Amino acid sequence: MNPEWSPHPRYRLYTQPASYWPALRNLSPFSDDAEGAVGALEREICLRFGVNAAVCVPMARTGIYLALDAMIQPGQTVIMSPLTIIDVVNMVILAGGIPPFADICRQSCSLDPGQVESLIDGRTGAVLITHLHGESAGAHAFREICRAKKVPLIEDTAQAFGALENGCRLGTIGDLGVYSFGFYKNVNAWQGGMLVSNDTELIARIRRTTTGWKALSASRLFSLNLRGLLTDVATWPPIFAALTHKVLRFSQLRGISMVNRKLDPEDGASKLQVMPDEYLSAMTCSQATMVLNQLNRVDTDTDSRLARAARYHESLAGLDGLVTPHWPGNKEHIFTYYPIQLPRRDALLRFALTHGRDFAAQHLRNCADLPEFEEYHRDCPAARMASRDLVLLPTYPRYPMREVERNIEVIEAFLKSR
């Protein structure tokens, strides 16, 4: 009988041993033609998602820049959520846009449609919605608003690849969708992304912009593979329970900043003046092959996550002091994490650590309050509270249901202890 390792980690990569072979093959001088594999991926997504055109991009944030560069005029506004990574705001600004922030709905962490509609005016070049935590932001409602106002709608679907809304894949409902194949995404190519649209001319313009970009270097790809391997080892349950979690617990309880900063993906992020070169590396054959090899399991993985999210929701929704997401009862939300919000988030995280649990704080900032974006400041109280209160509970397919039950027990115990 296998030993019961606990706790399991807050995150695990969506990798298998075979995930490493395409990248290693790319190091060979006899590797396949990248254009063929990338083109095959673009055609396959069009077929599976029922969309007219697709183009691979270096990463999702670069895709947002390329989309806006092709869709807006310099000085136009791009209405967006402040609860996002700092680089999304950077991409808007570098594309010549001005980011008026609209507040979010507290429960969904998605843009408030009423606020968006009130901000649209003659200067608006686009509306950018974010499907956060694998939850649908209500793209059809925003599409109706944008069509009535004759403003393009862009869907940031970086955290919701494969989710459905009214039978349509998220990313295909607005004028353009952005996908991510980044490190911790549910389809992982180490780095990379894709834009999709029914506007074939728009995708053609974007493709012309990227023509001639150099492919991600072999050394960079090897570095990402090595980082992935080390992450897989550190989060392998026997090693995580015996070593990694003990290090994390000690560091977080003792405030060891050198370690704790590594857990914050936004640590060190700042306003950009120019586009970094690393954001302009085209996807390789091996990355496209990695994505193609994972497409058949996307919906199966969603079913696994939904089972875990349903158990959280059944026990936690309605508990005093917790804000939990709306439960749609279908694949409209794919719950890459199950987000909860509560005041004194840090107290819960410390309580969880001392009780053998591993939860994650959501490290997104309320960009509307950041000093580097002071000129775009707008009061967004719901985003401010969410950035302070969000905790992400694990849902990934390899996360055992017994660990879900233990997480629920610890959260209930914490709420009773207050």
C-alpha positions as CSV (number, residue, x, y, z in Angstrom):
1,M,0.0,0.0,0.0
2,N,1.4,3.4,-1.0
3,P,2.1,5.8,1.9
4,E,-0.2,8.8,2.2
5,W,1.8,11.9,1.6
6,S,0.3,15.2,3.0
7,P,0.1,18.0,2.3
8,H,0.1,18.1,-1.5
9,P,1.3,21.4,-3.0
10,R,-0.8,24.4,-3.9
11,Y,0.3,24.1,-7.5
12,R,1.6,21.4,-9.8
13,L,2.6,21.8,-13.4
14,Y,0.4,20.2,-16.0
15,T,3.3,18.1,-17.1
16,Q,4.1,14.4,-17.9
17,P,7.5,12.8,-18.6
18,A,6.7,13.2,-22.3
19,S,6.4,17.0,-21.8
20,Y,10.2,17.2,-21.8
21,W,11.0,15.3,-25.0
22,P,9.8,17.9,-27.6
23,A,11.9,20.6,-26.1
24,L,15.0,18.4,-26.0
25,R,14.3,17.4,-29.6
26,N,14.3,21.1,-30.4
27,L,18.0,21.3,-29.3
28,S,18.9,18.9,-32.1
29,P,20.0,20.2,-35.5
30,F,17.6,17.7,-37.0
31,S,14.5,19.2,-35.3
32,D,11.3,19.5,-37.3
33,D,10.3,22.7,-39.1
34,A,8.7,25.0,-36.6
35,E,6.4,26.6,-39.1
36,G,4.7,23.3,-39.8
37,A,4.0,22.4,-36.2
38,V,2.9,25.9,-35.3
39,G,0.6,26.0,-38.3
40,A,-0.8,22.7,-37.4
41,L,-1.6,24.0,-33.9
42,E,-3.3,27.1,-35.3
43,R,-5.5,25.0,-37.6
44,E,-6.3,22.5,-34.8
45,I,-7.5,25.3,-32.5
46,C,-9.6,26.8,-35.3
47,L,-11.2,23.4,-35.8
48,R,-11.8,22.6,-32.2
49,F,-13.0,26.0,-31.1
50,G,-15.0,26.9,-34.2
51,V,-13.1,30.1,-35.0
52,N,-12.0,31.4,-38.4
53,A,-8.3,32.3,-37.7
54,A,-5.6,31.9,-35.1
55,V,-2.0,33.0,-34.7
56,C,0.6,31.8,-32.2
57,V,2.4,34.5,-30.2
58,P,5.4,34.5,-27.8
59,M,3.2,34.8,-24.7
60,A,-0.3,36.0,-23.8
61,R,0.9,39.5,-22.7
62,T,2.6,40.0,-26.1
63,G,-0.6,38.9,-27.7
64,I,-2.5,41.6,-25.9
65,Y,0.0,44.1,-27.1
66,L,-0.2,42.9,-30.7
67,A,-4.0,42.9,-30.6
68,L,-4.2,46.4,-29.4
69,D,-1.5,47.6,-31.8
70,A,-3.7,46.3,-34.6
71,M,-7.0,47.4,-33.2
72,I,-6.7,50.9,-31.6
73,Q,-5.3,54.3,-32.5
74,P,-2.7,55.9,-30.2
75,G,-4.4,57.9,-27.5
76,Q,-7.6,55.8,-27.4
77,T,-8.7,54.2,-24.2
78,V,-8.9,50.5,-23.3
79,I,-11.3,49.9,-20.5
80,M,-10.0,47.1,-18.4
81,S,-9.9,45.4,-14.9
82,P,-7.4,46.7,-12.4
83,L,-7.1,43.2,-10.9
84,T,-4.6,41.8,-13.3
85,I,-0.9,41.4,-13.7
86,I,1.1,44.6,-14.1
87,D,2.3,43.6,-17.5
88,V,-1.2,43.6,-19.0
89,V,-1.4,47.3,-18.1
90,N,2.1,47.7,-19.6
91,M,1.0,46.2,-22.9
92,V,-2.0,48.6,-23.1
93,I,0.3,51.6,-22.6
94,L,3.1,50.3,-24.9
95,A,0.4,49.8,-27.6
96,G,-0.5,53.5,-27.3
97,G,-3.6,53.0,-25.2
98,I,-4.8,54.7,-22.1
99,P,-6.2,52.3,-19.4
100,P,-9.2,53.6,-17.6
101,F,-9.9,51.0,-14.9
102,A,-13.4,49.8,-14.3
103,D,-14.1,48.1,-10.9
104,I,-15.0,44.5,-10.6
105,C,-17.9,42.5,-9.2
106,R,-16.7,41.2,-5.9
107,Q,-18.0,37.7,-6.2
108,S,-16.7,36.9,-9.7
109,C,-13.6,39.2,-9.7
110,S,-14.7,40.0,-13.3
111,L,-15.4,43.5,-14.7
112,D,-18.7,45.1,-13.7
113,P,-20.7,45.5,-16.9
114,G,-22.5,48.6,-15.6
115,Q,-19.2,50.4,-14.9
116,V,-17.8,49.4,-18.3
117,E,-20.8,50.7,-20.1
118,S,-20.6,54.0,-18.2
119,L,-17.0,54.5,-19.2
120,I,-17.4,53.9,-22.9
121,D,-17.2,57.2,-24.8
122,G,-15.9,58.6,-28.1
123,R,-12.3,57.9,-27.1
124,T,-12.8,54.2,-26.4
125,G,-10.7,52.0,-28.6
126,A,-11.5,48.6,-27.0
127,V,-12.9,46.8,-23.9
128,L,-10.5,44.2,-22.4
129,I,-12.2,41.7,-20.1
130,T,-10.4,39.1,-18.1
131,H,-11.7,35.5,-17.4
132,L,-9.9,35.1,-14.0
133,H,-9.4,31.9,-12.1
134,G,-11.0,29.9,-15.0
135,E,-14.3,31.7,-14.4
136,S,-16.3,33.2,-17.2
137,A,-16.5,37.0,-17.0
138,G,-19.9,37.0,-18.9
139,A,-18.5,37.6,-22.4
140,H,-21.9,37.5,-24.1
141,A,-23.2,40.4,-21.9
142,F,-20.1,42.4,-22.7
143,R,-20.4,41.6,-26.4
144,E,-23.9,43.1,-26.4
145,I,-22.7,46.2,-24.7
146,C,-19.8,46.6,-27.1
147,R,-21.8,45.9,-30.2
148,A,-24.3,48.5,-29.2
149,K,-21.5,51.0,-28.6
150,K,-19.5,49.9,-31.7
151,V,-16.4,49.1,-29.7
152,P,-14.2,46.0,-30.1
153,L,-14.2,43.4,-27.3
154,I,-11.0,41.5,-26.4
155,E,-11.1,38.5,-24.1
156,D,-8.1,37.8,-21.9
157,T,-8.6,34.0,-21.6
158,A,-5.1,33.3,-20.2
159,Q,-6.5,31.5,-17.2
160,A,-9.6,29.9,-18.8
161,F,-8.4,27.9,-21.9
162,G,-11.2,25.5,-22.8
163,A,-14.0,27.1,-20.8
164,L,-17.5,27.4,-22.4
165,E,-20.2,30.1,-22.2
166,N,-23.5,29.4,-23.8
167,G,-21.8,26.6,-25.8
168,C,-19.0,28.8,-27.1
169,R,-15.4,28.6,-26.1
170,L,-14.2,31.6,-24.1
171,G,-12.0,33.7,-26.4
172,T,-14.2,33.2,-29.4
173,I,-17.2,35.3,-28.2
174,G,-15.7,38.8,-28.6
175,D,-13.7,40.3,-31.5
176,L,-10.5,38.6,-30.4
177,G,-9.4,36.1,-27.7
178,V,-6.0,35.7,-26.0
179,Y,-4.8,32.3,-24.7
180,S,-1.7,31.5,-22.7
181,F,0.4,28.3,-22.7
182,G,2.6,29.6,-19.9
183,F,4.3,27.7,-17.1
184,Y,1.4,27.1,-14.7
185,K,-1.5,27.1,-17.2
186,N,-3.7,24.1,-17.8
187,V,-2.0,23.7,-21.2
188,N,1.7,24.2,-20.6
189,A,4.3,24.9,-23.3
190,W,6.6,26.6,-20.8
191,Q,5.9,29.9,-22.6
192,G,3.7,30.9,-25.5
193,G,0.2,31.9,-26.4
194,M,-2.3,32.4,-29.2
195,L,-4.7,34.9,-30.6
196,V,-8.0,33.8,-32.1
197,S,-10.7,35.7,-34.1
198,N,-13.4,35.3,-36.7
199,D,-11.8,38.4,-38.3
200,T,-9.3,36.8,-40.7
201,E,-7.9,40.1,-41.8
202,L,-7.2,41.2,-38.3
203,I,-5.3,38.0,-37.6
204,A,-3.5,38.4,-41.0
205,R,-2.3,41.9,-39.9
206,I,-1.0,40.6,-36.6
207,R,0.7,37.7,-38.4
208,R,2.5,40.2,-40.7
209,T,3.8,42.0,-37.6
210,T,5.3,38.9,-36.2
211,T,6.8,37.6,-39.5
212,G,10.6,37.4,-39.1
213,W,10.6,37.2,-35.3
214,K,13.3,34.8,-34.1
215,A,12.2,31.6,-32.5
216,L,12.7,31.2,-28.8
217,S,16.3,30.3,-28.4
218,A,17.4,26.7,-27.6
219,S,19.2,27.9,-24.5
220,R,16.1,29.7,-23.2
221,L,14.0,26.6,-23.9
222,F,16.5,24.4,-22.2
223,S,16.4,26.8,-19.2
224,L,12.6,26.6,-19.0
225,N,12.7,22.8,-19.2
226,L,15.2,22.7,-16.4
227,R,13.1,25.0,-14.3
228,G,10.1,22.8,-15.0
229,L,12.0,19.7,-14.0
230,L,13.1,21.3,-10.7
231,T,9.5,22.4,-10.1
232,D,8.2,18.9,-10.8
233,V,10.7,17.4,-8.4
234,A,10.1,20.0,-5.6
235,T,6.3,19.5,-5.9
236,W,6.4,15.7,-6.2
237,P,4.2,14.7,-3.1
238,P,6.9,12.6,-1.3
239,I,9.5,15.4,-1.6
240,F,7.0,18.2,-1.0
241,A,5.6,16.7,2.2
242,A,9.0,15.7,3.5
243,L,11.1,18.7,2.6
244,T,9.6,21.5,0.3
245,H,6.6,22.3,2.5
246,K,8.8,22.4,5.6
247,V,11.0,25.0,4.0
248,L,8.0,27.0,2.8
249,R,6.3,26.9,6.2
250,F,9.5,28.0,8.0
251,S,10.1,30.8,5.5
252,Q,6.5,32.1,5.6
253,L,6.1,31.9,9.3
254,R,9.5,33.5,10.0
255,G,9.2,36.1,7.3
256,I,12.2,35.0,5.2
257,S,11.8,37.5,2.4
258,M,14.4,35.8,0.1
259,V,12.2,32.7,-0.2
260,N,8.8,34.4,0.2
261,R,9.4,36.8,-2.7
262,K,9.9,33.8,-5.0
263,L,6.3,32.8,-4.3
264,D,5.0,36.1,-5.6
265,P,5.0,36.1,-9.4
266,E,4.4,39.9,-9.4
267,D,7.4,40.7,-7.1
268,G,9.7,43.1,-9.0
269,A,7.1,43.8,-11.7
270,S,7.1,47.5,-12.7
271,K,6.0,49.9,-15.4
272,L,7.8,49.3,-18.7
273,Q,9.2,51.9,-21.0
274,V,10.1,49.6,-23.9
275,M,9.1,46.0,-24.9
276,P,11.5,43.5,-23.5
277,D,13.3,41.4,-26.2
278,E,12.2,38.1,-24.5
279,Y,8.6,39.1,-25.2
280,L,9.2,38.9,-28.9
281,S,10.5,35.3,-29.4
282,A,8.3,33.2,-31.7
283,M,7.0,29.9,-30.5
284,T,9.0,26.8,-31.6
285,C,8.1,23.5,-33.1
286,S,8.6,21.8,-29.7
287,Q,6.2,24.2,-27.9
288,A,3.5,23.8,-30.5
289,T,3.9,20.0,-30.3
290,M,3.6,20.1,-26.5
291,V,0.3,22.0,-26.9
292,L,-1.0,19.6,-29.6
293,N,-0.2,16.6,-27.3
294,Q,-2.3,18.1,-24.5
295,L,-5.5,19.2,-26.3
296,N,-7.3,15.9,-25.9
297,R,-7.1,16.0,-22.2
298,V,-8.3,19.6,-21.7
299,D,-12.0,18.7,-21.1
300,T,-11.1,15.7,-19.0
301,D,-8.9,17.9,-16.8
302,T,-11.8,20.3,-16.5
303,D,-14.1,17.6,-15.2
304,S,-11.5,16.7,-12.6
305,R,-11.1,20.3,-11.5
306,L,-14.9,20.8,-11.4
307,A,-15.3,17.8,-9.1
308,R,-12.9,19.4,-6.6
309,A,-14.4,22.9,-6.9
310,A,-17.9,21.4,-6.4
311,R,-16.8,19.9,-3.1
312,Y,-15.3,23.2,-1.9
313,H,-18.4,25.0,-3.0
314,E,-20.7,22.6,-1.3
315,S,-19.0,23.1,2.1
316,L,-17.8,26.7,1.9
317,A,-20.4,28.7,0.1
318,G,-22.5,30.7,2.6
319,L,-20.1,30.5,5.5
320,D,-20.0,33.7,7.4
321,G,-17.2,36.0,6.4
322,L,-16.3,34.1,3.1
323,V,-16.9,35.4,-0.4
324,T,-17.1,32.4,-2.8
325,P,-17.7,32.3,-6.5
326,H,-21.0,31.8,-8.3
327,W,-21.5,28.1,-9.1
328,P,-22.7,27.7,-12.7
329,G,-23.2,23.9,-12.6
330,N,-21.5,23.3,-16.0
331,K,-18.2,24.0,-17.8
332,E,-18.8,27.7,-18.0
333,H,-16.3,27.9,-15.1
334,I,-13.4,25.6,-15.3
335,F,-11.9,26.6,-11.9
336,T,-8.2,26.5,-12.5
337,Y,-8.3,27.4,-8.8
338,Y,-11.2,27.7,-6.4
339,P,-11.0,31.3,-5.1
340,I,-12.3,32.4,-1.8
341,Q,-12.1,35.9,-0.2
342,L,-12.0,36.8,3.4
343,P,-10.6,39.6,5.6
344,R,-7.4,38.7,7.5
345,R,-6.2,36.5,4.6
346,D,-2.7,36.3,6.1
347,A,-4.1,34.9,9.3
348,L,-5.8,32.1,7.4
349,L,-2.6,31.4,5.5
350,R,-0.6,31.2,8.7
351,F,-3.3,29.0,10.3
352,A,-3.2,26.7,7.3
353,L,0.5,26.4,7.4
354,T,0.5,25.5,11.1
355,H,-2.1,22.9,10.4
356,G,-0.3,21.2,7.6
357,R,-2.1,22.8,4.6
358,D,-0.6,24.7,1.6
359,F,-2.8,27.4,0.2
360,A,-1.8,30.3,-2.0
361,A,-2.5,34.0,-1.7
362,Q,-3.6,35.5,-5.0
363,H,-0.8,38.0,-5.7
364,L,-2.5,40.2,-8.3
365,R,-2.4,43.9,-7.4
366,N,-5.1,46.4,-7.7
367,C,-3.3,48.2,-10.5
368,A,-5.5,51.3,-10.2
369,D,-3.8,52.0,-6.8
370,L,-0.2,51.4,-7.8
371,P,2.1,54.4,-7.8
372,E,3.6,53.6,-11.2
373,F,0.2,54.0,-12.7
374,E,-0.8,57.0,-10.6
375,E,-1.8,59.0,-13.7
376,Y,-4.5,56.4,-14.4
377,H,-5.7,56.1,-10.8
378,R,-9.4,55.4,-10.3
379,D,-11.2,54.4,-7.1
380,C,-12.0,50.7,-7.5
381,P,-13.0,49.5,-4.0
382,A,-14.1,45.9,-5.0
383,A,-10.7,45.3,-6.7
384,R,-8.9,46.8,-3.7
385,M,-10.7,44.3,-1.4
386,A,-10.2,41.4,-3.7
387,S,-6.4,42.0,-4.1
388,R,-6.2,42.0,-0.2
389,D,-8.5,39.1,0.5
390,L,-8.2,36.5,-2.3
391,V,-6.9,33.0,-1.4
392,L,-6.6,30.2,-4.1
393,L,-7.5,26.6,-3.2
394,P,-6.0,23.8,-5.2
395,T,-8.1,22.1,-7.9
396,Y,-5.6,20.6,-10.3
397,P,-6.4,17.1,-11.5
398,R,-3.7,15.3,-9.5
399,Y,-4.8,16.9,-6.2
400,P,-6.4,14.2,-4.1
401,M,-10.0,14.6,-2.9
402,R,-8.9,13.7,0.7
403,E,-6.7,16.8,0.6
404,V,-9.7,18.9,-0.5
405,E,-11.6,17.6,2.6
406,R,-8.7,18.5,4.8
407,N,-8.5,22.0,3.4
408,I,-12.2,22.4,4.1
409,E,-11.8,21.2,7.7
410,V,-9.0,23.7,8.3
411,I,-10.9,26.6,6.8
412,E,-14.0,25.8,8.9
413,A,-11.8,25.5,12.0
414,F,-10.2,28.9,11.3
415,L,-13.6,30.6,10.9
416,K,-14.8,29.0,14.2
417,S,-11.7,30.2,16.0
418,R,-12.1,33.9,15.1
